[in-house]
Amino acid sequence: MAVIFLEFSFHVLQFISFLLITSLVNTQNIVVFQPSFLVTSGPSANVLLLGNTSQISFILRKVNRQNSKGSNESCVAEETQWTLTREHLGNAAVQVRLKLERSLRLCGLNETDLDCCPRRLCVLEAIQVAACLSDVLQTSVTIQARIYARIFPTLSGPDNKTIITNQVYQPLGSCPCDLTLRKCDIRCCCDKDCSPDDVELFRSQCFKGPFGGQVSSAPDFQCSSQAAKNSPDWFPFLCVTSPPENNPYLGLFYQGDKIVPTRGPSFNTPALPAPVPTTMYHQGSPIFTIDDQYFTIPQLVLGRCVKNSPVAFLKNFKAECVTPLQSCPVETPLLTTLTDLMIQVKNGQGGVINVNVVDTGTKDFTDFGSSTTTSVSPVVCENVTTALDYKFHWEGNDITNITVVRTVATFSLHDSVMLTTRYSAEFLKGVLKDEPKSGNPGYQTGKPVIVGNVNMLENETDVVQRSSLSIFNPVSDGLCSAVEKKPVLFGENSTSGCMFPASSLNLSQCSRLRGAVVSFLESLVDVTLVARAGNPDYINVTNWSNISFVTLNASTTEESTNCSCSGIPTHLEIHIWSSVTGWIDGHPQKEISAMQVNTHLSTWTLDCEGGDVALCLNPTETQLFPVTSSVTFIDILGNTRPLKTRFQINFTEYDCSRNDICWPELAFPVTRFYAVLIEGQEFLVNFTTRRWPRV
């Protein structure tokens, strides 16, 4: 019992030391071998490397007398007679295995084979396993091998095994009644151990059928069983050609696997196999929805566009699908709703994430389709999905966020349209940060103004999709073709613009010119709602205010000539009214009360008379016209004083302005303010009675 207890205590201490070493290397970000030195007498050895082993490589080299003290330790590999394999045991441990790749057979007399051991002590050497990180030595372990040769018998003993033929093609051997080894079995006429004299004793009583080794001959329908002279009329056109191994008696004894014939090629669309959900995502594994179905996006498979193609984890792709349309689409993926896209997906760690949808529109349909114009009256197809761009944010084996940008377009369908839709998936490492807030709850000066558009789900729930509110940010030459945008920041007034080139040819087509400028300005304010506070609720529409749009000078007549065009929207003016709605810790909380977008119209006229005459003569000569944008914040004045406390509201008897007795001023007569008050009253009395005080 004492020996068992000591052995158990030794194993417990060894396990505790292993845990301590593992925790130490994890906290200090180092790697160590356990054990640090090893002696082996066999052809294999195992050691453990503990610590951060994610990018560690192993080098195998010999240790001789010159470098036995480790003075020449490096990450240069040498040729040895050992092979090294590794196996990860968790995140902080790697098991390293060494195996001797040579024979341990002792050489015979006058044998010069290099694959045998000339002496009894076959292997006596020291091997060093080095753990390197980017060719820099981290740690090493020395393994001393002392292995003796092995002596194998030259002749093997007698083999008493009975050789049985392959049971797939033989009915339990050629003689199933042969049950006794090296002895003659009575009535078994096929037993090879029975002499002819033995067989004569029981020839009339031999076992019949397959058990006695009597397999029936080939049936008549076999092509090999009929002779030419005895063949019937239908032979050989209807005979069966079958190998002799295909015996009908095999099933009486053989209980092997069944061979299921594989289906040949078919012209039908192959069905996807049943989804098998996984508990953790790996590279290439399919992504699943909450109902254990494949998460699918249209992709190209063998040159064809497959609508329901599963998405593989960490596999980026881009696909373009061309679809001929003769009528407006009515189903996915060309016509999608928010419910179709905002589905719940398993994140790979037992949780669920929702797909976030961001809508964007396109006004230029030429990038997505080409139509043929006929005399047929056109049909307008609205909100057709032309692109779906997915971004998957991942961390380890976990999907942290999924965002899809849906591009929709509205176009006129005449006869037919070749619609090109684009789909992509991109996996980005890292956790997606939430949309930044502009205050809590009131807006903070210098933070972006939060705007958005309302979308209604199929369950009649309104959801606000956040967007951006911008003004021009001119760069380089100041032309509108190269202009950039900057967000509107709360409390900061700003005015900016750019130069829009126009020629006499453009001015002669006033409607197209107006449409181009209108689309250019609408890209700044393509929203309908503004958030009242800096941290709005995107599901509660009451936290948002409608944006009013006003077009000034709209009553002016739209006239156009070759050198002039009126009714051009040249200035976008944004007015935002804000007010103080409360105080938190002495800080005012400002909220947006209203927002109005004004569009100013003006007339563009080429300067032909006092300037360059070529502007009106040359239709390609352009003149620069200003297009501006501005934002102005207006404070609504009100009671900006801090609200009264509950003590001031409830205990009105302590308010000196409401009561004859002023308790807060009980000690006023003993203060210096009382003396100043008395002197002031005496001076006022002397002044009114014409009695001046003596100096």
Secondary structure, 3 states (H helix, E strand, C coil): CHHHHHHHHHHHHHHHHHHHHHHHHHHHCCEEEECCEEEECCCEEEEEEEECCCCCEEEEEEECCCCCCCCCCCCCCCCCCEEEEEEECCCCEEEEEEEECCCCEECCCCCCCCCCECCCEEEEEEEEEEEEECCEEEEEEEEEEEEECECCCCCCCCCCCCCCCCCCCCCCCCCCCCCCCCCCCCCCCCCCCCCHHHHHHCHHHCCCCHHHCCCCCCCCCECCCCCCCCCCCCCCCCCECCCCCCCCCHHHHCCCCCCCCCCCCCCCCCCCCCCCCCCCCCCCCECEECCCCECECCEEECCEEECCCECECCCCEEEEEEEEECCCCCCCCCCCCHHHHCCEEECCCCCEEEEEEEEEECCCHHHCEEEECCCCCCEEEEEEEEEEEEEEEEECCEEEEEEEEEEEEEEEECCEEEEEEEEEEEEEECCCCCCCCCECCCECCCCECCEEEEEECCCCCEEEEEECCEEEECCCCCEHHHCEEEECECCCCEEEEEEEEEEHHHHHCHHHHHHHHHHHHHCCCCCCEEECCCCCCCCCHHHEEEEEEEEECCCCCCCECCCEEEEEEEEEEEEEEEEEEEEECCEEEEEEEEEEEEEEEEEEECCCCCCCCHHHHCCCCEEEEEEEEEEEEEECCCCCCCCCCHHHHHCHHHCCCCCCCCHHHCCHHHCHHHHHHHHHHHHHHHHHCCCCCCC
